[in-house]
Amino acid sequence: MKAIKRLALLAVSTLAVGAVVLIGQLFPNTPAGELANVLDAGYAASSLRLAVPIAFAALGGIFAERSGVINIGLEGLLIVGAFTGVAVAHWTIGDGGVSLGPGIVLLLVLAALLAIAGALLGLLGDSLREIAVRGGGGVLAVAVLAGLTVALAGPTLAATWIAFYVAVLVSGAFSLLFAVVTIEYRADQVIAGLAVWLIALGAAPFASNVIWGSVNSPGVDTLGTWTVPLLSQLPAIGSVLFDAEPVVYFLLVATPLSWYVLTQTSFGYWVRASGENPKALDTAGVDVRRVRYAAVLISGVFSGIGGAGLSLGRVGNFVGSGTTMVDGRGWIGITAMLFGNYNPFGAFGASLLFAALDALQFRLQQLNYAIPDSLIQTVPYVTVIVVLALVGRTRTPDAAGEHYDSDED
């Protein structure tokens, strides 16, 4: 029944947009005509771009919560990713020229530290051989990725990509710390998640002041865009899907990949069982603790991609004033996760809906209607409240938020 309500809401929204466009085409000199002119390919591309941090936060939240760990620190992880990406990019691309060496060293050190932390927590296996192969393999994979980036991109673009990788690892490290506090030390998950957000909300602007003398950073180079030859020339969809920022392509791959992993693989079954019936999973011989660690780490990696994609994708700087440039996108990501009923495709659709409304409020301000800008800016957030009210309660995993102790402990 709830799934039908969600589909009905999406259908009504689609029909409403289609009706506006149709009326606008028939009566171009009316307000509907002006609004229809706003809903062009540029608007669609903007909506998809704005959906990136929201959707990645939602995907990360799905993995964490379906494993039984409620991670409401997604907003904080987005802030960490956004700030770290710009800070490392500014460090490696200084006034004296591009310096790739320090960035690569930092990347490898972070990868090694994460591998060591995984080994100490018993996440890489029980034998020394397993630990060496998995930990060393992970560090080697990061080194190969850095090498390919330097070989395929110019020095400045490579430095920006290295900063992006570092941001993802730092966000992953924060999520691992959150996992240790909640899984090992059994801290309240909601309080720990709020702590992650508050720490990031305070630490990022403070660090910005220390580095740049302002809560807002200077501009840095961005990741640019990837243009697919020929396909980018297709009418309507060409400029939207085939001439976009790299993180947009990452999102379009991560969504179906997340669905496949959660529904078609053994690991996905373990994640779902960990959140629904961890006792049964433990009885089957699967370490619930490791599964939850892995799921929370995935949520940190996804949030890092979303945060770094926000700051390095097109903006090219970090804004630390107010609620920072993340500006509630992590919280909306949690809403999208719930609206999508823990389904990656549903979460992506909800994220795109909220992002489209966010893009719409920018376009409406350009039409010079006799409506205060402050009122127009509330459109996405009012919609979130309306959606939650219409959709009703989402069924959460049975063991979400509950600590689990194996009988072997």
C-alpha positions in Angstrom: 0.0 0.0 0.0 2.8 2.4 0.9 4.6 1.5 -2.3 1.5 2.4 -4.2 1.3 5.8 -2.4 4.9 6.5 -3.4 4.3 5.6 -7.0 1.1 7.6 -7.1 3.0 10.7 -5.6 5.7 10.4 -8.3 3.1 9.9 -11.0 1.2 13.0 -9.9 4.4 15.0 -9.8 5.4 13.9 -13.3 1.9 14.6 -14.6 2.0 18.1 -13.0 5.3 18.9 -14.7 4.0 17.6 -18.0 0.8 19.6 -17.8 2.8 22.8 -17.1 5.1 22.2 -20.1 2.1 21.4 -22.4 0.1 24.5 -21.3 3.3 26.6 -21.6 3.7 25.4 -25.2 0.1 26.2 -26.1 0.0 29.6 -24.3 3.6 30.9 -24.3 2.8 34.4 -23.1 1.2 33.1 -19.8 3.0 32.4 -16.5 2.8 28.8 -17.4 4.7 29.6 -20.6 7.4 31.4 -18.7 7.7 28.4 -16.3 7.8 25.9 -19.2 10.7 27.8 -20.6 12.6 27.2 -17.4 12.1 23.4 -17.6 14.7 22.9 -20.3 17.7 20.6 -20.7 19.8 23.0 -18.6 17.3 22.7 -15.8 17.4 18.9 -16.0 21.2 18.9 -16.0 21.2 21.2 -13.0 18.7 19.0 -11.2 20.9 15.9 -11.8 24.0 17.7 -10.6 22.3 18.9 -7.4 21.0 15.4 -6.7 24.6 14.0 -6.3 25.3 14.8 -2.6 21.7 14.0 -1.6 21.6 10.7 -3.5 25.1 9.5 -2.3 24.1 10.3 1.3 20.9 8.3 0.8 22.7 5.3 -0.7 25.2 5.4 2.2 22.4 5.6 4.7 20.7 2.6 3.1 23.7 0.3 3.5 24.3 1.4 7.1 20.7 1.2 8.3 19.8 -2.0 6.5 22.8 -3.5 8.4 21.2 -2.4 11.7 23.2 0.8 12.3 21.4 4.1 12.2 23.8 6.7 10.7 22.3 10.1 11.0 25.8 11.6 10.8 25.6 11.7 7.0 25.4 15.5 7.0 28.6 15.7 8.9 30.3 13.2 6.6 29.3 15.3 3.6 30.8 18.3 5.3 34.1 16.4 5.9 34.3 15.3 2.3 33.5 18.8 1.0 36.1 20.5 3.2 38.9 17.9 2.8 38.6 17.9 -1.0 39.1 21.7 -1.2 41.8 21.8 1.5 43.9 19.1 -0.1 43.4 20.6 -3.6 44.5 24.0 -2.3 47.6 22.4 -0.6 48.7 20.5 -3.7 47.9 23.3 -6.2 49.5 26.2 -4.5 50.9 29.5 -5.7 54.2 27.9 -6.4 52.7 25.4 -8.8 51.3 21.9 -8.7 53.0 19.5 -6.3 51.6 16.0 -6.7 54.1 14.3 -4.4 52.6 15.4 -1.0 49.1 14.6 -2.1 50.0 11.1 -3.2 51.9 10.4 0.0 49.0 11.6 2.1 46.7 9.4 0.0 48.8 6.3 0.6 49.4 7.0 4.2 45.6 7.3 4.8 45.0 4.1 2.9 47.7 2.3 5.0 46.2 3.7 8.2 42.8 2.5 7.3 44.2 -1.0 6.5 46.0 -1.0 9.9 42.8 0.0 11.6 40.9 -2.7 9.8 43.5 -5.2 10.9 43.4 -4.1 14.5 39.6 -4.4 14.6 39.8 -7.8 13.1 37.9 -6.8 9.9 40.5 -8.1 7.4 40.5 -11.7 8.5 41.8 -14.0 11.2 45.1 -15.1 9.8 48.2 -13.0 9.0 48.0 -14.1 5.4 44.4 -12.8 5.0 45.3 -9.5 6.7 48.4 -9.0 4.6 46.6 -9.9 1.3 43.5 -7.8 2.0 45.2 -4.8 3.6 48.2 -4.8 1.2 45.8 -5.3 -1.7 43.8 -2.3 -0.7 46.8 0.0 -0.4 48.1 -1.3 -3.7 44.8 -0.6 -5.4 44.9 3.0 -4.1 48.5 3.3 -5.4 47.5 2.0 -8.8 44.5 4.4 -9.0 46.8 7.3 -8.1 49.3 6.2 -10.7 46.7 5.9 -13.5 45.3 9.3 -12.5 48.7 11.0 -12.9 49.3 9.1 -16.2 46.0 10.0 -17.8 45.4 13.5 -16.5 47.4 16.7 -16.5 49.2 17.8 -13.4 46.5 20.2 -12.2 43.6 17.9 -12.9 45.5 15.0 -11.4 46.1 17.0 -8.2 42.3 17.7 -8.0 41.5 14.0 -8.4 44.1 13.1 -5.7 42.3 15.6 -3.4 39.0 13.9 -4.3 40.4 10.5 -3.3 41.8 11.8 -0.1 38.4 13.4 0.8 36.7 10.0 0.2 39.2 8.2 2.5 38.9 10.8 5.2 35.1 10.6 5.2 35.5 6.8 5.3 37.8 7.2 8.3 35.2 9.3 10.1 32.6 6.7 9.4 34.9 4.0 10.8 35.4 6.0 14.0 31.6 6.3 14.2 31.4 2.5 13.7 33.9 1.8 16.5 32.0 4.0 18.9 28.6 2.4 18.2 29.6 -1.2 17.5 32.6 -1.8 19.8 31.6 0.6 22.6 27.8 0.3 22.1 27.2 4.1 22.1 23.7 5.3 21.3 23.7 5.5 17.5 21.6 8.6 17.2 23.7 10.5 19.7 26.9 9.4 18.0 25.6 10.4 14.6 24.6 13.8 15.9 28.1 14.1 17.4 29.7 13.4 14.0 27.5 16.2 12.5 28.2 18.7 15.2 32.0 18.0 15.1 32.1 18.4 11.4 29.9 21.5 11.5 32.3 23.2 13.9 35.6 21.8 12.9 35.4 22.5 9.1 34.8 26.3 9.5 37.4 26.5 12.2 40.0 24.7 10.1 39.0 27.0 7.2 39.7 30.0 9.4 43.1 28.6 10.4 44.1 27.8 6.8 42.6 30.7 4.8 41.7 33.3 7.5 38.1 32.9 6.6 35.3 30.3 6.9 35.1 30.4 3.1 38.0 29.1 1.0 39.5 30.6 -2.1 38.7 29.0 -5.5 40.4 25.8 -6.6 40.3 23.8 -9.8 37.4 21.5 -10.3 37.1 18.0 -11.7 35.7 19.4 -15.0 33.2 17.5 -17.2 33.3 14.3 -19.1 31.8 14.6 -22.6 30.9 11.5 -24.6 31.5 12.1 -28.3 28.4 11.9 -30.5 26.1 11.0 -27.7 26.5 14.5 -26.2 25.0 15.8 -29.4 21.7 14.0 -29.0 18.7 16.3 -28.7 17.3 16.8 -25.2 19.2 14.1 -23.3 22.7 14.6 -24.8 23.7 17.6 -22.7 22.1 16.1 -19.6 23.5 12.6 -19.6 26.6 12.7 -21.8 28.2 16.1 -21.0 28.2 16.1 -17.2 30.5 16.1 -14.2 32.3 12.9 -13.3 30.4 12.5 -10.0 27.1 12.5 -12.0 28.3 9.4 -13.9 29.5 7.9 -10.6 26.0 8.4 -9.2 24.4 6.8 -12.3 26.6 3.8 -11.8 26.4 3.6 -8.0 22.6 3.5 -7.9 22.1 0.3 -9.9 25.3 -1.2 -8.5 24.0 -0.6 -5.0 20.7 -2.3 -5.9 22.5 -5.2 -7.4 24.8 -5.6 -4.4 22.0 -5.4 -1.9 19.6 -7.8 -3.7 21.7 -10.1 -5.8 24.9 -10.9 -3.8 25.8 -12.8 -0.6 27.1 -9.6 1.0 23.8 -7.9 0.3 21.9 -10.7 1.9 24.2 -10.5 4.9 23.6 -6.8 5.2 19.9 -7.2 5.1 20.0 -10.1 7.6 22.2 -8.1 9.9 19.5 -5.5 10.1 16.5 -7.8 10.3 17.7 -10.9 12.2 21.3 -10.7 13.3 20.9 -13.8 15.5 20.1 -15.9 12.5 23.0 -14.5 10.5 25.3 -15.2 13.4 24.0 -18.8 13.7 24.8 -19.2 10.0 28.4 -18.5 10.8 28.6 -14.9 9.4 30.3 -12.3 11.7 27.6 -9.7 12.2 30.1 -7.2 13.6 32.2 -7.3 10.4 29.1 -6.9 8.2 28.0 -3.8 10.1 31.5 -2.4 10.0 31.6 -2.9 6.2 28.2 -1.3 5.7 29.0 1.8 7.8 32.3 2.2 6.0 30.4 2.1 2.6 28.2 4.8 4.0 31.2 6.9 4.7 32.8 6.3 1.3 29.5 7.3 -0.5 29.1 10.4 1.7 32.7 11.3 0.9 32.0 11.1 -2.8 28.9 13.2 -2.4 30.7 15.9 -0.3 33.8 16.1 -2.4 31.7 16.0 -5.6 29.7 19.0 -4.2 32.8 21.2 -3.6 35.1 19.9 -6.4 32.5 19.1 -9.0 31.6 22.6 -10.2 31.7 25.0 -7.3 35.5 24.8 -6.8 35.5 26.2 -3.2 34.3 25.5 0.3 31.7 27.7 2.0 31.8 27.3 5.8 29.3 30.0 6.8 26.0 29.1 8.4 25.3 25.4 7.9 28.1 25.2 5.4 27.7 24.6 1.7 26.2 21.2 2.4 23.2 23.1 3.8 21.1 20.2 5.0 21.6 17.9 2.0 22.6 15.0 4.3 19.3 15.4 6.2 17.4 15.5 2.9 19.3 12.3 1.9 17.9 10.6 5.0 14.5 11.7 3.9 15.1 10.4 0.4 16.2 7.1 1.9 13.0 6.8 3.9 10.8 7.9 1.0 12.5 5.3 -1.3 11.9 2.6 1.4 15.5 1.7 1.5 15.6 0.9 -2.2 18.5 2.5 -4.1 16.3 3.3 -7.1 13.6 4.8 -4.9 16.2 6.9 -3.0 17.6 8.1 -6.3 14.2 9.1 -7.5 13.4 11.0 -4.3 16.8 12.7 -4.4 16.2 13.8 -7.9 12.8 15.1 -7.0 14.2 17.2 -4.1 17.1 18.4 -6.3 14.7 19.4 -9.1 12.7 21.5 -6.6 15.9 23.1 -5.4 16.9 23.9 -9.0 13.4 25.2 -9.6 13.6 27.7 -6.8 16.7 29.2 -8.4 15.0 29.5 -11.7 11.8 31.0 -10.2 13.9 33.8 -8.7 15.1 34.7 -12.2 11.5 35.2 -13.4 11.0 38.2 -11.2 7.6 37.1 -10.0 6.1 39.3 -7.2 7.0 36.6 -4.7 9.7 37.2 -2.0 12.9 35.2 -2.7 12.9 33.9 0.9 9.5 32.3 0.3 10.6 30.7 -2.9 13.7 29.3 -1.2 11.4 27.3 1.2 9.9 25.3 -1.7 12.2 22.2 -1.4 11.9 22.1 2.4 8.2 22.4 2.4 8.0 19.7 -0.1 10.1 17.4 2.2 7.5 17.9 4.9 4.6 17.3 2.5 6.2 14.1 1.2 6.8 12.7 4.6 3.2 13.5 5.6 1.7 11.8 2.5 4.0 8.8 2.4 3.5 8.0 6.1 5.7 5.7 8.1 8.4 3.7 6.4 9.1 0.2 7.7 12.6 0.3 9.2 14.7 -2.9 9.6 13.7 -4.8 12.8 17.1 -4.6 14.4 18.0 -1.1 13.3 19.6 0.8 16.2 20.0 -2.4 18.3 23.4 -3.6 19.5 24.2 -7.2 19.0 26.5 -9.4 21.0 27.6 -12.7 19.6 27.3 -15.7 21.9 31.0 -16.3 21.2 32.0 -12.9 22.7 
